[in-house]
Amino acid sequence: MSTGELLNVEPVELKFPFELKKQISCSIQLSNKTENHVAFKVKTTNPKKYCVRPNSGVVLPRSTCDVTVTMQSQKEAPVDLQCKDKFLLQSVVAGPGATAKDVTPEMFSKEAGHAVEECKLRVIYLPPPQRPSPVPEEEPEEGSSPKATISNNGNSSSGSEMKSLISKLTDEKDAAIKQSNRIRQEMELLRRGGNKTQAAGFSFIFVIVVGLIGLLLGYIIKNIMTLELERGV
């Protein structure tokens, strides 16, 4: 901190974590320690490299003002991150009720007899923040099953084939259900027609067919569930 008669300036070292091709900003706080309006102006030895907002203004009595200094993106890093750029903050007592529009270059002219207070600010480049290194992927232990890898690759390469097989099994299941319903309807017609002998023979056949259809349905449903589970892995 720099303590003058008019303003306290914090900090007096402008620290920029240097990174190529990236704008970097830092702030300066000006504190008016008097009962007067204090005008200020910020100058730099390298105006094309930095943007200062505001670069001039008025700090009200017993108040503070923040100034933001932005370093434009740089294409090359200086040797050893050494920087010779400097800033100069000038301050002077302004008239009562003065605003930023009332600030003029003549107010900071020592030749005109104005009592100008000056504070020099250094620029310091800091190394860029360290980014955490990526966590290396763990290699599978010897003897461990590569099931997850195989499943992922299988899903990407044979997903369409699995869908086709599930669709085929579903169609077979629907056909078996329709066949069972048709046989039941024929049995009901025979019973209503009074042909008990033929109905009895047909009942025996129906039991066998229904049993086979049941086994077929169970096999188809089991395969569909197995394929669905494998596809969800």
Backbone torsions as a table, in degrees:
resi	resn	phi	psi	omega
1	MET	NA	140.7	174.5
2	SER	-109.2	124.4	-178.1
3	THR	-107.9	112.4	176.2
4	GLY	-110.1	-175.0	179.1
5	GLU	-75.7	-26.3	-177.8
6	LEU	-103.3	-51.8	-174.1
7	LEU	-126.1	145.0	165.2
8	ASN	-96.3	131.6	-177.0
9	VAL	-116.4	126.6	-178.1
10	GLU	-139.6	120.0	-1.0
11	PRO	-94.5	175.8	176.9
12	VAL	-100.5	-2.7	174.4
13	GLU	-119.4	118.1	179.9
14	LEU	-88.4	109.2	-174.7
15	LYS	-102.2	123.6	-179.9
16	PHE	-118.9	118.1	171.5
17	PRO	-68.1	101.3	-168.6
18	PHE	-70.4	128.1	173.7
19	GLU	-141.1	135.5	-179.6
20	LEU	-66.8	144.4	175.1
21	LYS	55.2	40.8	178.7
22	LYS	-148.1	131.3	175.4
23	GLN	-73.8	138.2	-178.3
24	ILE	-132.2	137.2	-176.2
25	SER	-123.9	154.4	170.5
26	CYS	-145.6	163.6	-173.6
27	SER	-118.5	149.7	173.9
28	ILE	-121.6	132.3	177.5
29	GLN	-106.7	126.6	178.4
30	LEU	-106.9	126.8	-179.0
31	SER	-118.1	120.1	178.9
32	ASN	-82.8	116.1	-177.1
33	LYS	-98.9	11.2	-176.9
34	THR	-115.7	178.2	176.1
35	GLU	-95.0	8.5	-177.8
36	ASN	-106.5	161.2	168.5
37	HIS	-76.2	132.0	-177.8
38	VAL	-118.4	122.3	176.4
39	ALA	-89.2	146.7	179.3
40	PHE	-137.6	159.0	176.8
41	LYS	-147.3	137.6	-178.3
42	VAL	-112.3	127.9	177.1
43	LYS	-120.0	156.8	177.7
44	THR	-140.8	154.6	178.2
45	THR	-77.9	-10.1	-178.6
46	ASN	-137.5	73.3	-173.4
47	PRO	-65.7	-24.9	179.6
48	LYS	-75.2	-19.3	-175.3
49	LYS	-90.6	-23.2	-173.7
50	TYR	-125.7	149.8	174.3
51	CYS	-120.0	123.7	-176.6
52	VAL	-114.3	125.0	-179.5
53	ARG	-133.9	118.3	-11.4
54	PRO	-80.0	150.0	178.5
55	ASN	-87.4	-6.6	173.5
56	SER	-156.3	160.9	-179.3
57	GLY	169.3	-166.4	-178.7
58	VAL	-131.0	132.1	175.4
59	VAL	-101.4	123.3	-177.7
60	LEU	-68.7	160.3	-180.0
61	PRO	-56.0	133.9	177.7
62	ARG	55.0	32.9	-178.5
63	SER	-125.1	175.5	178.9
64	THR	-124.0	160.7	177.7
65	CYS	-144.9	135.3	179.3
66	ASP	-101.6	134.0	177.2
67	VAL	-116.7	129.8	-179.6
68	THR	-105.3	126.6	177.6
69	VAL	-109.9	121.9	-178.3
70	THR	-115.8	124.7	175.5
71	MET	-89.1	126.9	179.9
72	GLN	-65.7	157.8	-179.5
73	SER	-61.6	137.6	-176.7
74	GLN	-111.0	141.7	-179.6
75	LYS	-89.5	-21.7	-179.7
76	GLU	-133.0	146.8	177.8
77	ALA	-93.4	138.7	178.0
78	PRO	-69.0	157.2	-179.3
79	VAL	-63.3	127.3	179.0
80	ASP	57.6	21.0	179.6
81	LEU	56.3	32.8	178.2
82	GLN	-88.8	136.1	-178.1
83	CYS	-130.4	134.2	179.8
84	LYS	-104.9	4.7	-179.7
85	ASP	-68.3	145.7	179.1
86	LYS	-138.5	158.4	176.5
87	PHE	-123.7	151.6	176.0
88	LEU	-129.3	122.1	177.6
89	LEU	-106.3	118.9	179.6
90	GLN	-107.2	143.0	178.7
91	SER	-139.7	150.0	-177.8
92	VAL	-154.6	151.1	178.8
93	VAL	-70.0	129.9	178.3
94	ALA	-105.0	169.2	-179.7
95	GLY	-71.4	159.6	178.8
96	PRO	-57.3	134.2	178.5
97	GLY	76.2	10.7	-179.2
98	ALA	-66.2	146.9	177.5
99	THR	-124.1	177.7	-179.0
100	ALA	-60.6	-30.0	179.8
101	LYS	-68.8	-20.3	-178.6
102	ASP	-86.5	-5.5	-177.4
103	VAL	-78.6	128.6	179.3
104	THR	-131.1	157.2	178.5
105	PRO	-59.7	-31.0	-177.8
106	GLU	-64.3	-24.5	-179.1
107	MET	-64.3	-23.8	-175.8
108	PHE	-105.1	18.7	179.5
109	SER	-89.3	116.0	177.9
110	LYS	-71.2	-29.1	179.0
111	GLU	-62.8	-27.2	-179.9
112	ALA	-82.5	2.0	177.0
113	GLY	90.0	9.8	179.6
114	HIS	-80.4	141.0	177.6
115	ALA	-83.1	95.0	-175.3
116	VAL	-99.7	126.2	176.6
117	GLU	-96.3	136.2	-175.9
118	GLU	-125.8	145.1	177.6
119	CYS	-137.2	122.5	179.6
120	LYS	-91.6	137.3	-177.9
121	LEU	-120.7	133.7	177.5
122	ARG	-94.2	155.1	174.8
123	VAL	-109.4	128.6	179.7
124	ILE	-126.1	129.0	175.5
125	TYR	-93.5	131.2	176.6
126	LEU	-104.8	151.2	175.0
127	PRO	-59.2	147.5	179.7
128	PRO	-62.8	151.0	179.2
129	PRO	-60.9	141.0	179.8
130	GLN	-74.8	126.9	176.4
131	ARG	-92.0	141.0	179.3
132	PRO	-62.2	135.8	178.9
133	SER	-70.6	145.2	-179.6
134	PRO	-63.5	142.8	180.0
135	VAL	-75.1	121.7	-179.9
136	PRO	-65.4	145.8	178.7
137	GLU	-70.4	137.1	-179.6
138	GLU	-76.1	132.7	176.4
139	GLU	-77.6	143.3	179.8
140	PRO	-63.2	139.0	179.2
141	GLU	-66.4	152.8	-179.1
142	GLU	-62.4	129.6	-179.9
143	GLY	89.9	-6.6	-179.8
144	SER	-78.3	155.2	-176.7
145	SER	-83.5	129.7	177.7
146	PRO	-86.3	36.2	-173.4
147	LYS	-61.2	-42.6	-176.4
148	ALA	-63.4	-42.0	-179.3
149	THR	-65.5	-43.7	-179.6
150	ILE	-64.8	-40.3	-179.4
151	SER	-64.1	-42.8	-180.0
152	ASN	-63.0	-43.7	179.6
153	ASN	-66.4	-37.8	-179.9
154	GLY	-64.8	-39.0	179.9
155	ASN	-62.4	-37.2	-176.6
156	SER	-77.6	-30.1	-173.5
157	SER	-96.5	-30.7	-174.2
158	SER	-125.9	25.1	179.6
159	GLY	-62.6	-39.9	-178.1
160	SER	-67.3	-36.3	179.0
161	GLU	-65.9	-38.7	179.9
162	MET	-65.9	-41.2	177.7
163	LYS	-60.9	-40.6	-179.8
164	SER	-64.3	-40.5	-179.5
165	LEU	-67.3	-41.3	178.1
166	ILE	-62.6	-40.7	179.1
167	SER	-63.2	-40.1	179.7
168	LYS	-64.7	-45.0	179.3
169	LEU	-64.5	-36.2	177.5
170	THR	-64.2	-40.9	177.8
171	ASP	-63.2	-40.7	179.0
172	GLU	-64.9	-38.0	178.2
173	LYS	-63.6	-44.7	179.6
174	ASP	-62.5	-39.1	179.8
175	ALA	-65.6	-39.9	178.9
176	ALA	-65.0	-38.7	178.1
177	ILE	-65.1	-41.5	178.3
178	LYS	-63.4	-40.9	179.2
179	GLN	-62.7	-42.3	179.1
180	SER	-63.1	-42.7	179.2
181	ASN	-64.8	-37.0	180.0
182	ARG	-65.3	-42.1	179.1
183	ILE	-63.5	-40.4	178.5
184	ARG	-62.3	-39.5	178.9
185	GLN	-65.0	-40.7	178.8
186	GLU	-65.2	-40.0	176.9
187	MET	-60.5	-41.1	-179.7
188	GLU	-65.5	-36.9	178.1
189	LEU	-65.8	-41.5	178.7
190	LEU	-63.5	-40.0	179.7
191	ARG	-65.2	-42.7	179.6
192	ARG	-67.7	-27.0	-179.3
193	GLY	-79.1	-10.1	175.7
194	GLY	88.1	-0.1	178.6
195	ASN	-82.4	84.4	-173.3
196	LYS	-70.4	-39.6	-178.3
197	THR	-62.2	-48.7	179.6
198	GLN	-66.0	-35.8	179.8
199	ALA	-66.0	-37.4	179.7
200	ALA	-65.4	-44.2	178.4
201	GLY	-63.2	-40.1	-179.0
202	PHE	-68.3	-31.2	179.1
203	SER	-63.0	-41.0	179.7
204	PHE	-62.9	-44.8	178.4
205	ILE	-62.9	-39.7	-178.6
206	PHE	-61.1	-41.4	-179.6
207	VAL	-61.4	-43.0	-179.4
208	ILE	-65.4	-44.2	-177.5
209	VAL	-65.6	-42.8	-179.7
210	VAL	-62.6	-39.0	178.4
211	GLY	-62.2	-43.4	178.9
212	LEU	-64.9	-40.5	179.0
213	ILE	-64.0	-39.4	178.5
214	GLY	-61.2	-43.5	177.3
215	LEU	-62.7	-41.5	179.5
216	LEU	-63.3	-43.0	178.6
217	LEU	-62.1	-42.6	179.4
218	GLY	-62.2	-41.1	179.3
219	TYR	-64.6	-43.9	-177.7
220	ILE	-65.0	-46.3	-178.7
221	ILE	-63.0	-40.0	179.1
222	LYS	-61.6	-43.1	-179.9
223	ASN	-66.4	-38.2	178.8
224	ILE	-63.6	-45.1	-179.8
225	MET	-63.3	-40.7	180.0
226	THR	-63.0	-42.6	-180.0
227	LEU	-66.7	-38.6	178.3
228	GLU	-63.2	-41.7	179.5
229	LEU	-65.7	-41.6	179.8
230	GLU	-64.6	-38.1	-179.8
231	ARG	-69.2	-28.7	-179.5
232	GLY	-81.6	-8.7	-178.5
233	VAL	-69.1	NA	NA
